[in-house]
Amino acid sequence: MESPTSAASRVDFYGFLDRMRRPEAAGLFRSIKSFLASLSLEEPSAEADGARVQAFFAEMEAAIRGHPLWADATHQEIDHALEGLEKYIMTKLFDRTFVASPEDAAADAEVSDKIGLLQRFVRPHHLDIPKVLNNEASWLIAVKELQKINSFKSPWEKLLCMMSCCQVINNLLLNVSMTNDRTPSGADEFLPILIYITIKANPPQLHSNLKFVQLFRRETKLVSEVEYYLTNLISAKMFIINVNGHSLSMEESEFQKHMESATLGTQMSVAGPSSPQGLATSTRGLQKQIDAEVDI
């Protein structure tokens, strides 16, 4: 079932497109087209593109706030318009900005391959996750949410998948603390569970998805709870990249033996690619519809 937040995101987008089709919005539309055209003349560079996109978002926010079409708009309506703008711009720029370099593709492969090995032997106790927090049903929901990140092209919707995963974990911690009379554990137990969920999920192109959100989500929105969850997922990725025996509460020699065995098992496996599926047909259909709608 689609989350209310995701549904609201679609409403924001279509509402933005509806206003941009009006004659009064011709000036704004020209500004958007001019920006996209100017960017296409430059060599792709993730960091440089990110800076230019963020500057354009700030410029357009000022223009929208002062535009007659939003003369009597509430703060929420202005925010909805800016969400629509972000999605429009980043859908147009997606092929240029997502996995923007061979280095990004290599980083994605490194993370995915490392997770593939860790999946073969890492268990909750290796991350010091208390048994009382072992909840396969909740973990499965969190895994599926994280695996959806490639279903979308906008930074906000990718971030929603990450946040949904983290909120499932947070709710689990709260529920356990209430039913077992435990002190809320906070980051000490949140991050290990998130690392374990990330290993179980092996989300597609994790490095590139995190980088995309960091660079192209409106900076004013990467605050508070959103920033906390994103930072923790980045930490989970770094943990996985740098994992060793000490990280998993085992002797280094034992860790290396597990890694060698996992590598051999992967090489000998006759199964197909293990990258997670989880992109529902309905979601793919929705993205095709959105891509078509973008051509206003």
ChimeraX attribute file (.defattr): number of C-alpha atoms within 10 A of each C-alpha:
attribute: neighborCount
match mode: 1-to-1
recipient: residues
	/A:1	3
	/A:2	7
	/A:3	10
	/A:4	8
	/A:5	12
	/A:6	14
	/A:7	10
	/A:8	11
	/A:9	19
	/A:10	17
	/A:11	15
	/A:12	22
	/A:13	22
	/A:14	17
	/A:15	15
	/A:16	21
	/A:17	19
	/A:18	12
	/A:19	15
	/A:20	19
	/A:21	12
	/A:22	11
	/A:23	9
	/A:24	13
	/A:25	16
	/A:26	13
	/A:27	13
	/A:28	15
	/A:29	16
	/A:30	11
	/A:31	15
	/A:32	17
	/A:33	13
	/A:34	12
	/A:35	15
	/A:36	15
	/A:37	11
	/A:38	10
	/A:39	16
	/A:40	12
	/A:41	8
	/A:42	10
	/A:43	10
	/A:44	14
	/A:45	13
	/A:46	20
	/A:47	15
	/A:48	13
	/A:49	19
	/A:50	19
	/A:51	14
	/A:52	15
	/A:53	23
	/A:54	19
	/A:55	14
	/A:56	16
	/A:57	20
	/A:58	15
	/A:59	12
	/A:60	17
	/A:61	17
	/A:62	11
	/A:63	15
	/A:64	17
	/A:65	19
	/A:66	11
	/A:67	15
	/A:68	12
	/A:69	14
	/A:70	15
	/A:71	11
	/A:72	11
	/A:73	13
	/A:74	11
	/A:75	9
	/A:76	9
	/A:77	15
	/A:78	19
	/A:79	15
	/A:80	19
	/A:81	24
	/A:82	22
	/A:83	22
	/A:84	21
	/A:85	21
	/A:86	22
	/A:87	27
	/A:88	25
	/A:89	20
	/A:90	21
	/A:91	20
	/A:92	17
	/A:93	18
	/A:94	17
	/A:95	11
	/A:96	18
	/A:97	22
	/A:98	19
	/A:99	21
	/A:100	18
	/A:101	15
	/A:102	9
	/A:103	11
	/A:104	19
	/A:105	15
	/A:106	15
	/A:107	18
	/A:108	19
	/A:109	16
	/A:110	16
	/A:111	21
	/A:112	23
	/A:113	17
	/A:114	18
	/A:115	21
	/A:116	20
	/A:117	20
	/A:118	21
	/A:119	17
	/A:120	17
	/A:121	13
	/A:122	17
	/A:123	15
	/A:124	17
	/A:125	13
	/A:126	16
	/A:127	17
	/A:128	15
	/A:129	18
	/A:130	11
	/A:131	9
	/A:132	10
	/A:133	18
	/A:134	14
	/A:135	12
	/A:136	9
	/A:137	8
	/A:138	15
	/A:139	22
	/A:140	16
	/A:141	15
	/A:142	25
	/A:143	26
	/A:144	21
	/A:145	21
	/A:146	27
	/A:147	25
	/A:148	24
	/A:149	25
	/A:150	19
	/A:151	19
	/A:152	21
	/A:153	23
	/A:154	26
	/A:155	25
	/A:156	22
	/A:157	22
	/A:158	21
	/A:159	24
	/A:160	22
	/A:161	22
	/A:162	24
	/A:163	22
	/A:164	20
	/A:165	27
	/A:166	27
	/A:167	15
	/A:168	18
	/A:169	24
	/A:170	19
	/A:171	12
	/A:172	18
	/A:173	21
	/A:174	16
	/A:175	15
	/A:176	17
	/A:177	16
	/A:178	12
	/A:179	8
	/A:180	9
	/A:181	9
	/A:182	12
	/A:183	11
	/A:184	15
	/A:185	13
	/A:186	11
	/A:187	13
	/A:188	11
	/A:189	18
	/A:190	18
	/A:191	20
	/A:192	20
	/A:193	25
	/A:194	25
	/A:195	22
	/A:196	23
	/A:197	24
	/A:198	23
	/A:199	25
	/A:200	23
	/A:201	25
	/A:202	25
	/A:203	27
	/A:204	20
	/A:205	22
	/A:206	24
	/A:207	22
	/A:208	21
	/A:209	22
	/A:210	20
	/A:211	20
	/A:212	25
	/A:213	21
	/A:214	18
	/A:215	19
	/A:216	24
	/A:217	25
	/A:218	20
	/A:219	14
	/A:220	8
	/A:221	10
	/A:222	18
	/A:223	11
	/A:224	8
	/A:225	11
	/A:226	15
	/A:227	14
	/A:228	14
	/A:229	23
	/A:230	20
	/A:231	15
	/A:232	18
	/A:233	22
	/A:234	16
	/A:235	15
	/A:236	20
	/A:237	21
	/A:238	14
	/A:239	14
	/A:240	21
	/A:241	15
	/A:242	9
	/A:243	14
	/A:244	18
	/A:245	15
	/A:246	11
	/A:247	16
	/A:248	17
	/A:249	13
	/A:250	12
	/A:251	13
	/A:252	14
	/A:253	11
	/A:254	12
	/A:255	20
	/A:256	13
	/A:257	12
	/A:258	18
	/A:259	18
	/A:260	13
	/A:261	15
	/A:262	18
	/A:263	18
	/A:264	12
	/A:265	13
	/A:266	17
	/A:267	9
	/A:268	9
	/A:269	10
	/A:270	8
	/A:271	7
	/A:272	6
	/A:273	8
	/A:274	11
	/A:275	14
	/A:276	15
	/A:277	13
	/A:278	18
	/A:279	15
	/A:280	11
	/A:281	10
	/A:282	9
	/A:283	15
	/A:284	14
	/A:285	12
	/A:286	15
	/A:287	16
	/A:288	12
	/A:289	11
	/A:290	19
	/A:291	14
	/A:292	10
	/A:293	13
	/A:294	16
	/A:295	9
	/A:296	10
